[in-house]
Amino acid sequence: MKGFSDEPNYVVELLEGGTALEDVIDNHIYEQALAEKNAFVVANLGALMRQHVLWQNTLPLVRPFYPVKCNGSPAVIEILAALGVGFVCANKAEITLVLNHDVPPENIILSGVCKQLSHIKHAAKNGINYLVCDNEAELCKIARAHPNARLILQMSTEAQAEEASMAFGCSLKSCRHLLETAKELGVDVVGVAFQVPTACKDPQVYTHALSDARCVFDMGEELGFNMEILDVGGGFSGSELQLKQVHAAIRPLLEAYFPVMSGVHVIAEPGTFYVSSSFTLAVNVIGKKVLASDLLDESKAELKPNDGSEFLYYLNDGVYGSFVGKLLGNTIPSPTVHKMSLAAGEPMFSSSLWGPSCDALDQVVEHCLLPELAVGDWLIFNNMGASGQEESAAISNADKPPVYYTITTSDWFEMQEAGICLDNTMKNFSLVQYGL
């Protein structure tokens, strides 16, 4: 994750006894209070393991392939690789990152429907044969640069078309033409992929998507292709309830269209599901203004709840840093105030949160209700593991918040029981007792 600084070898603090993540955050806030009050991140690596166990228990027949663009932190890649998860890479840099963690090429998919030629050649050079494709121009490019490619056709879905302004994925009608063109060019086609946005609440979308996928499988088999991979995408928010709802929607359809005896390998791309809850961001309030209503003189404003005025708070991190997901259309969760216990009936005020750039686009949270804060207070943002930090390095050259990795003793023992050995499979980890 380029938005958070990572070293090739990183220290993971082992939390023993009753030590909680909140204690770690408290300790680092205390350290920052004596220093520069910089933003920082605390990562709970045990949450990755728990999400993996949840996935295996709920969707045991669907193999996860983690999209690296969601969060490319080397610690995340190392743990997921040790757990046997596959990876979806969008470019050459992500391929290199995953290969450096000893992931076999057959466990990597090169995604993207408009790939740079050098990235296709890099995949071919490293034996990465699974590539996604949804148009004829891309198909011809792959045929020239990667003759051993095994294509996965990216189909569009109704929900995807409604959410995105640009249409990605090919329609059912155009799939036959792509299959026939692939046959003429001698390019192998082995499967179908589709995406259902996480925000989609209608399970009927999976009904249509899986029905269309079955039709494409039939077309491919008629043309002599060995269709063996079905990718149901990454529409998984991270909650257990939503995962079970998706499972309930797709299970009967998979049994009807792609039964186990068919030999089809069903995979998915859970990104947010794995990492969202693992990363917590702490930021400091560095400025404060009152945006008075028309009834108040701003210089003399005394806010009252619901009087039409609001507080503007400026933070030491913004959308050109850890909150870049806001620019990408992601929703930033409302924060909690560190170490502030609200008394019953304590007033809450309309507030907005801004980054430090004084740019009109640098609005982190448009509206939330908070008690009145002071400069120097800390705000805690949970579920920041998939907020889009991967792209922040391309937007800003500012220093990135440091990441403090943690894991509890119980989570560490569970990892060992799952076959993860510190010496053999997680060579970049240095495990130390918290507080030492």
C-alpha positions as CSV (number, residue, x, y, z in Angstrom):
1,M,0.0,0.0,0.0
2,K,2.0,3.0,-1.2
3,G,0.0,5.4,0.9
4,F,1.5,3.9,4.0
5,S,5.2,3.5,4.4
6,D,6.5,-0.1,4.4
7,E,10.0,-1.5,4.8
8,P,11.2,-4.7,3.2
9,N,11.6,-6.1,6.7
10,Y,9.0,-5.0,9.2
11,V,8.5,-5.4,12.9
12,V,5.2,-7.0,14.2
13,E,4.4,-6.3,17.8
14,L,2.9,-9.3,19.6
15,L,0.1,-8.3,21.9
16,E,0.0,-10.5,25.0
17,G,-2.4,-10.8,27.9
18,G,-5.2,-8.2,27.9
19,T,-3.4,-5.7,25.6
20,A,-5.8,-4.4,23.0
21,L,-5.4,-2.5,19.7
22,E,-6.7,0.6,21.5
23,D,-3.8,0.4,23.9
24,V,-1.4,0.5,21.0
25,I,-3.1,3.5,19.5
26,D,-3.0,5.2,22.9
27,N,0.7,4.6,23.2
28,H,1.5,6.0,19.8
29,I,-0.7,9.0,20.3
30,Y,1.2,9.7,23.5
31,E,4.5,9.4,21.6
32,Q,3.3,11.7,18.9
33,A,2.1,14.3,21.5
34,L,5.8,14.5,22.6
35,A,6.9,14.9,18.9
36,E,5.3,16.2,15.8
37,K,1.7,14.8,16.1
38,N,2.0,13.1,12.7
39,A,-0.8,10.8,11.4
40,F,-0.1,7.1,11.7
41,V,-1.6,3.7,11.1
42,V,-2.0,0.6,13.3
43,A,-2.5,-2.6,11.4
44,N,-4.1,-5.7,13.0
45,L,-2.8,-8.6,11.0
46,G,-4.9,-11.1,12.9
47,A,-8.0,-9.6,11.3
48,L,-6.6,-10.9,7.9
49,M,-6.5,-14.5,9.4
50,R,-10.0,-14.2,10.8
51,Q,-11.5,-13.0,7.5
52,H,-9.8,-15.8,5.7
53,V,-11.3,-18.3,8.2
54,L,-14.7,-16.7,7.7
55,W,-14.4,-17.0,3.9
56,Q,-13.4,-20.7,4.1
57,N,-16.3,-21.5,6.4
58,T,-18.9,-19.7,4.3
59,L,-17.6,-20.2,0.7
60,P,-15.4,-23.3,0.9
61,L,-15.8,-24.1,-2.8
62,V,-14.9,-20.6,-4.0
63,R,-11.1,-19.8,-4.0
64,P,-10.2,-16.2,-3.2
65,F,-7.9,-14.3,-5.5
66,Y,-6.9,-11.1,-3.7
67,P,-6.7,-7.9,-5.9
68,V,-3.4,-6.2,-5.0
69,K,-4.7,-2.8,-6.0
70,C,-7.0,-2.8,-2.9
71,N,-4.0,-2.7,-0.5
72,G,-0.5,-3.6,-1.7
73,S,1.1,-3.6,1.8
74,P,3.9,-6.2,1.7
75,A,2.7,-7.5,5.1
76,V,-0.8,-8.2,3.6
77,I,0.7,-9.9,0.6
78,E,3.0,-12.0,2.7
79,I,0.2,-13.3,5.0
80,L,-2.3,-14.0,2.2
81,A,0.4,-15.8,0.2
82,A,1.2,-17.9,3.2
83,L,-2.5,-18.7,3.5
84,G,-2.6,-20.0,-0.1
85,V,-4.7,-17.1,-1.5
86,G,-4.3,-16.3,-5.3
87,F,-3.6,-12.8,-6.5
88,V,-5.1,-10.4,-9.1
89,C,-2.5,-7.9,-10.4
90,A,-3.2,-4.8,-12.5
91,N,0.3,-4.0,-13.7
92,K,4.0,-4.9,-13.8
93,A,4.8,-3.5,-10.3
94,E,2.1,-5.6,-8.7
95,I,3.2,-8.7,-10.5
96,T,6.8,-8.1,-9.3
97,L,5.6,-7.5,-5.7
98,V,3.6,-10.8,-5.6
99,L,6.4,-12.8,-7.3
100,N,8.8,-11.5,-4.7
101,H,6.7,-13.3,-2.1
102,D,7.2,-16.6,-3.9
103,V,3.7,-16.8,-5.2
104,P,3.6,-19.4,-8.1
105,P,2.8,-17.8,-11.5
106,E,-0.3,-20.1,-11.9
107,N,-1.8,-18.3,-8.8
108,I,-1.6,-14.9,-10.5
109,I,-4.1,-13.3,-12.8
110,L,-3.2,-10.1,-14.8
111,S,-6.4,-8.0,-14.8
112,G,-7.4,-4.9,-16.6
113,V,-9.1,-4.7,-19.9
114,C,-6.6,-2.2,-21.4
115,K,-3.2,-3.4,-20.4
116,Q,0.1,-1.8,-21.4
117,L,2.1,-3.9,-23.8
118,S,5.1,-4.1,-21.6
119,H,3.0,-5.5,-18.8
120,I,1.7,-8.2,-21.0
121,K,5.2,-9.1,-22.0
122,H,6.3,-9.0,-18.4
123,A,3.6,-11.5,-17.5
124,A,4.6,-13.8,-20.4
125,K,8.3,-13.6,-19.4
126,N,7.4,-14.7,-15.8
127,G,5.0,-17.5,-16.8
128,I,1.8,-15.7,-15.8
129,N,-0.7,-17.0,-18.4
130,Y,-4.1,-16.0,-17.0
131,L,-5.1,-12.7,-18.5
132,V,-8.4,-10.8,-18.5
133,C,-9.8,-9.5,-21.8
134,D,-13.1,-7.9,-22.9
135,N,-12.4,-6.4,-26.4
136,E,-11.0,-7.3,-29.8
137,A,-8.1,-4.8,-29.7
138,E,-6.9,-6.2,-26.5
139,L,-7.3,-9.7,-27.8
140,C,-5.1,-9.0,-30.8
141,K,-2.5,-7.3,-28.6
142,I,-2.3,-10.4,-26.3
143,A,-2.1,-12.7,-29.3
144,R,1.1,-10.9,-30.5
145,A,2.8,-10.4,-27.1
146,H,1.7,-13.5,-25.2
147,P,0.9,-16.6,-27.4
148,N,0.7,-18.8,-24.3
149,A,-2.0,-16.7,-22.7
150,R,-5.1,-18.3,-21.2
151,L,-7.9,-15.7,-21.4
152,I,-10.7,-15.0,-19.0
153,L,-13.4,-13.1,-20.8
154,Q,-14.7,-10.1,-18.7
155,M,-18.4,-9.8,-19.0
156,S,-20.5,-6.8,-18.0
157,T,-23.3,-6.9,-15.5
158,E,-26.4,-4.7,-15.2
159,A,-25.4,-3.4,-11.7
160,Q,-21.9,-2.6,-13.0
161,A,-23.3,-0.6,-15.9
162,E,-25.6,1.4,-13.7
163,E,-22.8,2.3,-11.2
164,A,-20.0,3.2,-13.7
165,S,-20.0,6.0,-16.2
166,M,-17.7,3.9,-18.5
167,A,-18.8,0.4,-19.5
168,F,-16.2,-2.3,-18.8
169,G,-16.8,-5.9,-19.8
170,C,-18.3,-7.3,-22.9
171,S,-22.0,-8.0,-23.5
172,L,-23.3,-11.5,-23.9
173,K,-23.8,-10.7,-27.6
174,S,-20.2,-9.7,-28.2
175,C,-18.8,-12.7,-26.4
176,R,-19.4,-15.0,-29.4
177,H,-17.4,-12.7,-31.7
178,L,-14.5,-12.6,-29.2
179,L,-14.5,-16.3,-28.8
180,E,-14.5,-16.8,-32.6
181,T,-11.7,-14.2,-33.0
182,A,-9.6,-15.9,-30.3
183,K,-10.1,-19.2,-32.2
184,E,-8.8,-17.6,-35.4
185,L,-5.8,-16.1,-33.6
186,G,-5.0,-19.3,-31.8
187,V,-5.4,-17.8,-28.3
188,D,-6.8,-20.1,-25.7
189,V,-9.9,-19.0,-23.7
190,V,-10.5,-20.8,-20.4
191,G,-13.1,-18.9,-18.5
192,V,-15.4,-16.0,-17.7
193,A,-15.3,-13.2,-15.1
194,F,-17.9,-10.7,-14.0
195,Q,-18.1,-8.0,-11.3
196,V,-21.0,-7.1,-9.1
197,P,-20.4,-3.8,-7.2
198,T,-20.3,-4.1,-3.4
199,A,-23.1,-1.4,-3.2
200,C,-25.5,-3.6,-5.2
201,K,-28.2,-5.0,-2.9
202,D,-30.2,-7.0,-5.5
203,P,-29.3,-10.7,-5.5
204,Q,-31.0,-11.0,-8.9
205,V,-27.9,-9.5,-10.5
206,Y,-26.1,-12.8,-9.7
207,T,-28.9,-14.7,-11.3
208,H,-28.5,-12.9,-14.6
209,A,-24.7,-12.8,-14.4
210,L,-24.3,-16.5,-13.8
211,S,-26.9,-17.4,-16.4
212,D,-25.0,-15.3,-19.0
213,A,-21.7,-16.9,-17.8
214,R,-23.2,-20.4,-18.4
215,C,-24.1,-19.3,-22.0
216,V,-20.6,-18.1,-22.6
217,F,-19.2,-21.4,-21.3
218,D,-21.5,-23.2,-23.8
219,M,-20.3,-21.0,-26.6
220,G,-16.7,-21.6,-25.8
221,E,-17.1,-25.4,-25.5
222,E,-18.9,-25.5,-28.9
223,L,-15.7,-23.8,-30.3
224,G,-13.5,-26.4,-28.7
225,F,-12.2,-24.3,-25.7
226,N,-11.8,-26.0,-22.3
227,M,-13.8,-23.6,-20.2
228,E,-12.7,-24.2,-16.6
229,I,-12.6,-20.9,-14.6
230,L,-15.5,-18.9,-13.3
231,D,-14.7,-15.6,-11.6
232,V,-17.6,-14.2,-9.6
233,G,-15.8,-10.9,-8.9
234,G,-15.2,-8.9,-5.8
235,G,-18.6,-7.6,-4.5
236,F,-17.8,-8.4,-0.9
237,S,-17.9,-5.7,1.7
238,G,-16.2,-7.5,4.6
239,S,-19.2,-8.1,6.8
240,E,-20.2,-11.7,7.7
241,L,-23.9,-10.9,7.0
242,Q,-23.2,-9.6,3.4
243,L,-21.0,-12.6,2.7
244,K,-23.7,-15.0,3.8
245,Q,-26.3,-13.1,1.7
246,V,-24.1,-13.4,-1.4
247,H,-23.5,-17.1,-0.7
248,A,-27.2,-17.7,-0.4
249,A,-27.8,-16.0,-3.7
250,I,-25.1,-17.8,-5.7
251,R,-25.1,-21.3,-4.1
252,P,-28.2,-22.7,-5.9
253,L,-27.1,-21.1,-9.2
254,L,-23.6,-22.6,-9.0
255,E,-25.1,-26.0,-8.2
256,A,-27.3,-25.7,-11.2
257,Y,-24.9,-24.1,-13.8
258,F,-21.5,-25.1,-12.5
259,P,-21.7,-28.2,-10.3
260,V,-18.6,-29.6,-8.7
261,M,-18.6,-32.6,-11.0
262,S,-18.2,-30.2,-14.0
263,G,-14.6,-29.6,-13.0
264,V,-15.1,-25.8,-13.2
265,H,-12.9,-23.9,-10.7
266,V,-14.9,-21.1,-9.1
267,I,-12.9,-18.1,-7.8
268,A,-13.7,-14.6,-6.5
269,E,-11.8,-11.4,-5.9
270,P,-12.4,-10.3,-2.2
271,G,-10.3,-7.2,-1.6
272,T,-12.2,-5.0,0.8
273,F,-13.4,-8.1,2.5
274,Y,-9.9,-9.1,3.6
275,V,-8.2,-5.8,4.5
276,S,-10.8,-3.1,5.4
277,S,-11.0,-4.0,9.1
278,S,-7.3,-4.6,9.4
279,F,-6.1,-0.9,9.3
280,T,-6.9,1.9,11.6
281,L,-5.8,5.5,10.9
282,A,-5.2,8.1,13.5
283,V,-5.1,11.8,12.5
284,N,-4.6,15.0,14.4
285,V,-6.8,18.2,14.3
286,I,-4.5,21.0,13.2
287,G,-7.0,23.7,12.5
288,K,-10.5,24.8,13.3
289,K,-13.0,27.3,11.9
290,V,-16.6,28.2,12.4
291,L,-18.8,28.4,9.3
292,A,-21.6,30.6,10.6
293,S,-25.2,30.6,9.4
294,D,-26.7,33.7,7.9
295,L,-28.1,34.5,11.3
296,L,-24.7,34.6,13.0
297,D,-21.7,36.9,12.8
298,E,-18.8,34.5,12.2
299,S,-16.4,36.5,14.3
300,K,-18.8,36.3,17.3
301,A,-20.4,33.0,16.5
302,E,-21.5,30.7,19.3
303,L,-22.7,27.5,17.8
304,K,-25.7,25.7,19.0
305,P,-26.8,22.3,17.8
306,N,-29.0,22.5,14.7
307,D,-28.7,26.3,14.3
308,G,-27.5,26.0,10.7
309,S,-23.8,26.6,11.5
310,E,-21.0,24.1,11.5
311,F,-17.4,23.5,12.6
312,L,-14.7,23.0,9.9
313,Y,-11.8,20.9,11.2
314,Y,-8.5,20.6,9.4
315,L,-6.5,17.4,9.7
316,N,-2.9,16.6,9.1
317,D,-3.8,14.1,6.4
318,G,-6.2,14.4,3.5
319,V,-7.4,13.2,0.1
320,Y,-4.0,13.6,-1.4
321,G,-2.7,11.1,1.2
322,S,-4.4,8.4,3.2
323,F,-7.9,9.5,2.2
324,V,-7.3,9.4,-1.6
325,G,-10.2,6.9,-1.8
326,K,-12.5,9.9,-1.5
327,L,-11.3,11.1,-4.9
328,L,-11.9,7.6,-6.3
329,G,-15.5,7.5,-5.2
330,N,-15.1,5.5,-2.0
331,T,-17.0,6.5,1.2
332,I,-14.8,7.5,4.1
333,P,-16.2,6.2,7.4
334,S,-17.1,8.8,10.1
335,P,-14.4,9.0,12.8
336,T,-14.5,8.6,16.5
337,V,-12.8,11.0,18.9
338,H,-9.9,9.6,20.8
339,K,-10.3,9.4,24.5
340,M,-13.4,11.5,24.6
341,S,-16.2,10.0,26.7
342,L,-19.4,11.8,25.9
343,A,-21.6,12.7,28.8
344,A,-25.3,12.2,28.5
345,G,-26.9,15.1,26.7
346,E,-23.5,16.5,25.5
347,P,-24.2,18.7,22.4
348,M,-23.2,17.4,19.0
349,F,-22.5,19.8,16.2
350,S,-22.6,19.7,12.4
351,S,-19.0,19.3,11.3
352,S,-16.9,18.8,8.2
353,L,-13.4,17.4,8.0
354,W,-10.7,18.8,5.6
355,G,-7.1,17.9,4.7
356,P,-4.2,20.3,5.2
357,S,-3.9,21.5,1.5
358,C,-6.6,24.2,1.6
359,D,-7.7,22.8,-1.7
360,A,-11.5,22.8,-2.4
361,L,-11.2,19.1,-3.3
362,D,-9.5,18.2,-0.1
363,Q,-12.7,17.4,1.9
364,V,-12.4,14.2,3.8
365,V,-15.9,14.0,5.3
366,E,-18.6,16.3,4.0
367,H,-20.9,16.1,7.0
368,C,-20.8,14.4,10.4
369,L,-21.9,15.1,14.0
370,L,-19.1,15.6,16.5
371,P,-18.7,17.2,19.9
372,E,-16.8,20.5,19.8
373,L,-13.1,19.6,19.2
374,A,-9.9,21.5,20.0
375,V,-6.8,21.8,18.0
376,G,-4.6,18.9,19.0
377,D,-7.4,16.4,19.4
378,W,-7.1,13.1,17.7
379,L,-9.6,11.4,15.4
380,I,-9.7,7.6,14.8
381,F,-10.8,6.2,11.4
382,N,-11.5,2.5,11.5
383,N,-11.8,0.2,8.4
384,M,-9.2,2.1,6.4
385,G,-7.5,-0.9,4.9
386,A,-9.2,-0.6,1.5
387,S,-9.6,3.2,1.3
388,G,-7.5,3.6,-1.8
389,Q,-4.0,4.4,-0.4
390,E,-2.5,2.4,-3.2
391,E,-2.9,5.4,-5.6
392,S,-1.8,8.1,-3.2
393,A,1.8,7.9,-4.2
394,A,0.9,9.0,-7.7
395,I,-1.0,12.0,-6.4
396,S,1.3,13.3,-3.6
397,N,4.9,13.1,-2.7
398,A,4.2,13.9,0.9
399,D,5.5,11.7,3.7
400,K,3.3,8.8,4.2
401,P,2.0,7.8,7.7
402,P,4.1,5.0,9.3
403,V,2.4,1.6,9.8
404,Y,2.7,-0.2,13.2
405,Y,1.9,-3.9,12.7
406,T,0.4,-5.8,15.5
407,I,-1.0,-9.3,16.2
408,T,-2.4,-10.9,19.3
409,T,-1.0,-14.1,20.8
410,S,-4.2,-16.0,20.1
411,D,-4.2,-14.9,16.4
412,W,-0.6,-15.8,16.1
413,F,-1.2,-19.3,17.5
414,E,-4.1,-19.7,15.0
415,M,-1.8,-18.7,12.2
416,Q,0.7,-21.4,13.3
417,E,-2.1,-24.0,13.4
418,A,-3.0,-23.0,9.9
419,G,0.5,-23.8,8.8
420,I,2.1,-20.4,8.8
421,C,5.6,-20.6,10.2
422,L,7.6,-17.5,10.9
423,D,10.9,-18.9,9.8
424,N,9.8,-20.6,6.6
425,T,6.8,-18.7,5.1
426,M,7.0,-15.2,6.6
427,K,10.7,-14.4,6.3
428,N,10.3,-10.6,6.4
429,F,8.6,-10.6,9.8
430,S,10.4,-9.7,13.0
431,L,8.1,-10.6,15.9
432,V,8.7,-8.7,19.1
433,Q,6.8,-8.5,22.4
434,Y,4.7,-5.3,22.6
435,G,6.2,-2.7,24.9
436,L,9.8,-4.0,24.7
